[in-house]
Amino acid sequence: MDERFERYVTELFAAEDPILSKIRARHAAENLPAINVSPEEGKLLYVLLHAIQAKRVLEIGALGGYSGVWLARALPPGGELTTIEKDPKHAKVAQEAFDMAKLHGRVRLVAGAALDVLPTLTPGFDAVFIDADKEPLPKYFDWGMKLLRRGGLLLCDNAFFHGAAIDPNDRSPNALGVRAFNELAAHDRRLVATIIPVRDGLVVGVKIRESA
Ligand SMILES: C[S@@+](CC[C@H](N)C(=O)[O-])C[C@H]1O[C@@H](n2cnc3c(N)ncnc32)[C@H](O)[C@@H]1O
């Protein structure tokens, strides 16, 4: 998107409060990579969760907690975000972010590798947001579909993967993972889905049936 439109959306719809700004500033101070969602993507996730009145949400890839705060803030009292993070330093910074945002009781941070943690979770999530390593994306697709309730949202960041999604010559494991995920999202009969071209692309799908 043209940067001017992006700025317009951010300023009008997704202005950060001091807590979100502080969380982003801490990413830099703690030398975390600047790969968190942007404010307008955060707001999009927030709107989507409100649209389905989400109560139980799963995130794969917490980093420093920036997207997690947007997600958890969309939940009603009694709602819970479960977020999985394998890097202990990222997990520590994320936990501090959730404390700073006073989201006690609304966020459960699970430290560990996603493929170890996912089989331990109880199905019935209202939304699953995937934003971690790219090679295992087809496995995350399968887990997302298993863990979502019917009517739930499957969300996945970096659908364009900086252009690799449309470059068949890029045979890197990450590019293959992204393309495989997008193809599953497009063709799996349990899902209706598309890509919203915000930043690096966000897959948005609704699970419409339990079996294909
Ligand atoms: C793009 S960042 C997440 C950004 C975060 N969702 C945000 O917008 O604020 C990806 C995160 O996934 C974590 N990660 C990568 N592979 C993982 C895995 N297999 N299991 C759990 N977390 C993983 C990385 O350590 C990193 O913190």
The ligand as an SDF file (V2000), in Angstrom:
LIG
                    3D

 27 29  0  0  0  0  0  0  0  0999 V2000
    7.2960  -12.3910   13.5740 C   0  0  0  0  0  0  0  0  0  0  0  0
    7.7060  -12.7000   15.2130 S   0  0  0  0  0  0  0  0  0  0  0  0
    6.1470  -12.5420   16.0190 C   0  0  0  0  0  0  0  0  0  0  0  0
    5.6830  -11.1230   16.0810 C   0  0  0  0  0  0  0  0  0  0  0  0
    4.4830  -10.9210   16.9890 C   0  0  0  0  0  0  0  0  0  0  0  0
    3.3760  -11.7560   16.5910 N   0  0  0  0  0  0  0  0  0  0  0  0
    4.0540   -9.4650   16.9090 C   0  0  0  0  0  0  0  0  0  0  0  0
    3.5020   -9.0770   15.8900 O   0  0  0  0  0  0  0  0  0  0  0  0
    4.2910   -8.7430   17.8900 O   0  0  0  0  0  0  0  0  0  0  0  0
    7.9580  -14.4330   15.2390 C   0  0  0  0  0  0  0  0  0  0  0  0
    8.1920  -14.9980   16.6280 C   0  0  0  0  0  0  0  0  0  0  0  0
    7.9720  -16.4040   16.5200 O   0  0  0  0  0  0  0  0  0  0  0  0
    8.9170  -17.0640   17.3350 C   0  0  0  0  0  0  0  0  0  0  0  0
    9.0610  -18.4200   16.8120 N   0  0  0  0  0  0  0  0  0  0  0  0
    9.7390  -18.8250   15.7140 C   0  0  0  0  0  0  0  0  0  0  0  0
    9.6280  -20.1460   15.5460 N   0  0  0  0  0  0  0  0  0  0  0  0
    8.8440  -20.5890   16.5600 C   0  0  0  0  0  0  0  0  0  0  0  0
    8.3510  -21.8710   16.9300 C   0  0  0  0  0  0  0  0  0  0  0  0
    8.6460  -22.9560   16.2090 N   0  0  0  0  0  0  0  0  0  0  0  0
    7.5750  -21.9800   18.0230 N   0  0  0  0  0  0  0  0  0  0  0  0
    7.2430  -20.8720   18.7470 C   0  0  0  0  0  0  0  0  0  0  0  0
    7.6850  -19.6390   18.4530 N   0  0  0  0  0  0  0  0  0  0  0  0
    8.4790  -19.4930   17.3730 C   0  0  0  0  0  0  0  0  0  0  0  0
   10.1830  -16.2200   17.1790 C   0  0  0  0  0  0  0  0  0  0  0  0
   11.0770  -16.4490   18.2520 O   0  0  0  0  0  0  0  0  0  0  0  0
    9.6110  -14.8120   17.1570 C   0  0  0  0  0  0  0  0  0  0  0  0
    9.5820  -14.2690   18.4370 O   0  0  0  0  0  0  0  0  0  0  0  0
  1  2  1  0
  2  3  1  0
  2 10  1  0
  3  4  1  0
  4  5  1  0
  5  6  1  0
  5  7  1  0
  7  8  2  0
  7  9  1  0
 10 11  1  0
 11 12  1  0
 11 26  1  0
 12 13  1  0
 13 14  1  0
 13 24  1  0
 14 15  1  0
 14 23  1  0
 15 16  2  0
 16 17  1  0
 17 18  1  0
 17 23  2  0
 18 19  1  0
 18 20  2  0
 20 21  1  0
 21 22  2  0
 22 23  1  0
 24 25  1  0
 24 26  1  0
 26 27  1  0
M  CHG  2   2   1   9  -1
M  END
$$$$
